[in-house]
Amino acid sequence: MHFCALLALLIDDRIQRENSDKPIDRDRCVKIALVHDLAEAVVGDLLPGELDKQEKHRRENEAMMSFRDQLNSPCGDEIYSLWMEYETGTIVCRSSRRTLTYKLIFSFIS
């Protein structure tokens, strides 16, 4: 979890310049990197094929909703929202020719 966050933190000005047509929100990447595996603290780090994807997502979503509800604050809502962005591959940035997702970013840095 922290390894991804450190790599996201290393997104520097050079990388930003090289990707000027599809800007990367470094702070958001760091936040997502910190929460993207948080559900595994409850569900466990499952091996591929150990559960079908729907059941894995159901368990992880339940764990993240529990975190959100226990925090009962805007911070809890943000953590859940960030996790859902990662989990669903929600669009992080757009350009006229290309769409980039957080999952795509993390495929390069993790």
C-alpha positions in Angstrom: 0.0 0.0 0.0 2.7 2.5 1.0 4.9 1.6 -1.9 2.3 2.7 -4.4 1.8 6.0 -2.4 5.5 6.7 -2.5 5.6 6.0 -6.2 2.6 8.3 -6.8 4.4 11.0 -4.7 7.3 10.8 -7.1 5.2 11.9 -10.1 7.3 15.0 -10.8 7.3 18.0 -13.1 9.1 16.0 -15.8 6.3 13.4 -15.9 3.7 16.2 -15.9 5.4 17.9 -18.8 5.6 14.6 -20.8 1.9 14.1 -20.2 0.8 17.7 -20.6 -2.2 16.6 -22.8 -3.4 14.4 -19.9 -2.5 16.0 -16.6 -2.2 13.8 -13.6 -3.5 15.0 -10.2 -0.6 13.8 -8.1 -2.2 14.5 -4.7 -5.3 12.5 -5.7 -3.1 9.7 -6.9 -1.3 9.6 -3.5 -4.7 9.5 -1.7 -6.0 6.7 -3.8 -2.7 4.8 -3.4 -3.1 5.0 0.4 -6.7 3.7 0.4 -6.8 1.3 -2.6 -5.9 -1.8 -0.5 -7.5 -0.7 2.7 -10.4 -3.3 2.4 -7.8 -6.1 2.5 -7.2 -5.2 6.2 -10.6 -6.8 6.8 -11.2 -9.1 3.9 -7.6 -10.4 3.6 -5.3 -10.3 0.6 -7.0 -12.9 -1.6 -5.3 -14.8 -4.3 -6.6 -14.5 -7.8 -9.3 -17.1 -8.3 -9.9 -17.6 -4.6 -13.3 -15.8 -4.9 -15.2 -14.7 -8.0 -14.8 -11.0 -8.8 -18.4 -10.2 -7.7 -18.0 -11.8 -4.3 -14.6 -10.2 -3.8 -16.0 -6.8 -4.7 -19.0 -7.3 -2.4 -16.8 -8.2 0.6 -14.4 -5.3 0.0 -17.3 -2.8 -0.5 -18.8 -4.0 2.7 -15.5 -3.5 4.5 -15.1 0.0 3.0 -18.7 1.0 3.9 -17.9 -0.1 7.5 -14.8 2.1 7.6 -16.9 5.0 6.2 -19.7 4.5 8.7 -17.4 4.1 11.7 -15.6 7.4 10.8 -19.0 9.0 10.3 -17.4 12.2 8.9 -16.6 13.9 5.6 -13.2 12.1 5.8 -14.9 8.7 5.9 -17.0 9.7 2.8 -13.8 10.8 1.0 -12.0 7.6 1.8 -14.9 5.5 0.5 -15.2 7.7 -2.6 -11.5 7.4 -3.4 -11.7 3.7 -3.0 -14.7 3.5 -5.3 -12.9 5.6 -7.9 -10.0 3.2 -7.9 -12.2 0.1 -7.8 -14.4 1.2 -10.7 -11.7 2.9 -12.7 -13.5 6.2 -12.7 -12.0 8.7 -15.2 -9.4 10.9 -13.5 -8.5 13.2 -16.4 -9.6 13.9 -19.9 -8.2 15.4 -23.0 -9.8 15.8 -26.4 -8.1 12.6 -27.6 -7.5 10.4 -24.6 -9.1 9.3 -21.4 -6.9 8.1 -18.5 -8.0 6.1 -15.4 -6.4 5.7 -12.0 -6.1 2.0 -12.7 -4.1 2.8 -15.8 -1.8 5.1 -13.8 -1.4 2.4 -11.1 -0.6 -0.2 -13.8 2.5 1.9 -14.5 3.6 2.6 -11.0 2.7 -0.6 -9.1 
